[in-house]
Amino acid sequence: MIRSTVCGVGSALPRRVVTNKDLEQRLETSDEWIVQRTGIRQRYIAAEDETTASLGEAAARRALESAGMTPADVDLIVLGTSTPNNTFPATAVEIQERLGMRHGFAYDMQAVCSGFVYAVTAADLHLRGGTAKRALVIGAETFSRILDWNDRTTCVLFGDGAGAVVLEARDGEGTIADRGILASALRSDGSHKDKLFVDGGPSTTQTVGHLRMQGREVFKHAVGMITDVVEDVFRKADVSAEDISWFVPHQANKRIIDASARKLGIAEEKVVVTVDLHGNTSAASVPLALAHAVAQGRIKRGDLVLLEAMGGGFTWGAVLLRW
C-alpha cells in the first residue's frame, strides 16, 4: 500500500508582532477580555511587501530544506488559502514560479480554516493515485487584508502566516504501524454559510469584502463537528484517543480546543496549542502548529498525530498520520 509520508515541515511568519496591548490602543477592548475568551495573546500581521505567496514560498523552502530536497524533487503543490494574491491565477502557481519550478502542477484549495486538512487529503489522493510522487502542501494566509479593523469582535482573533509539509509516496505494509497518512475524513454543510463568511466577491459585489462572523453560533457547532470527523478517522484506522501521541487542532479559540479534547478523551498534555502566539491563521493554523511542535522536539518520528480543522462554509475535517 502506498502511504503519503511527511518528509519535512516548515513555517513562516510576518515580521510584525501585534499584541493585545497594541490593540487596546486602537479598539475598545482589553488584553484580559481577549485572553479570557480566546486564549490569544498576540498575532503576526503582514506588511505591505508580505503576501500569501511570499509567506507560502518561505514556508515551502523551509519544508524542503527540512526534507533534504529541492523544488526539482517535487511535482505537485496544493495551497490551502482563502486570501489569494489574485482572484486568478491560483497563488499556488505563483509559488511554483517563485520556487523556479517549470514542471508538475499546482492549484489552490479553498476551504477556509479547513484548507490545509483538505489540501493534505487531496495531495494524499494524488500520491496514492500515481499522478504525483512528492507534494508540497501549504497553508498560507493574510487574513489581516480582509478584516474590518473597526469590528472588535473579529479583528482581534486573526493573524497572518504560513506552514508547509513535504509529502512523499512510499510503500507501506497497510497497517497502523506504517508511516504516513492512515485515514482522513472531510465534511461540509453550506446551510451554515451566513455564520462565517466574507461579504464580498468578484461575482457579487466586485470587491474583496470583510470577514463577518456570528461567534456564538460558530462556537455552538464547533465541538460537535470536530468530534464527528475525529471519531470517523478513529473508526477507519481502528484506533482510540489513548493511542494518539499528539492532537494538533485548528488554532481558533482555546476554549474550543479544550472542549474538543475533553469530549474526545484526549489528554491535555497531548494537545498542541499555539493560538496564544499566532491567533487564528485560518488554513495556516494547523501547519504552523505542526512546525512549532516539531521545532520544540515534541513531535518525533513514529508518533501518531491527529490533525483537525473547522472553517467557514461550514467545512471541517480530520487527518490521522504516523510521523
Secondary structure, DSSP 8 states (H G I E B T S, - for coil): -EEEEEEEEEEE--SEEEEHHHHHTTSS--HHHHHHHH---EEEE--TT--HHHHHHHHHHHHHHHHT--GGG--EEEEE-SS-SSSSS-HHHHHHHHTT--SSEEEEE--GGGHHHHHHHHHHHHHHHTS-SEEEEEEEEEGGGG--TT-TTTTTTB-EEEEEEEEEEEE--SSTTSSEEEEEEEEE-GGGGGGEEES--TTTTSS---EEE-HHHHHHHHHHHHHHHHHHHHHHHT--GGG-SEEEE--S-HHHHHHHHHHHT--GGGB---HHHH-B-GGGHHHHHHHHHHHTT-S-TT-EEEEEEEETTTEEEEEEEE-
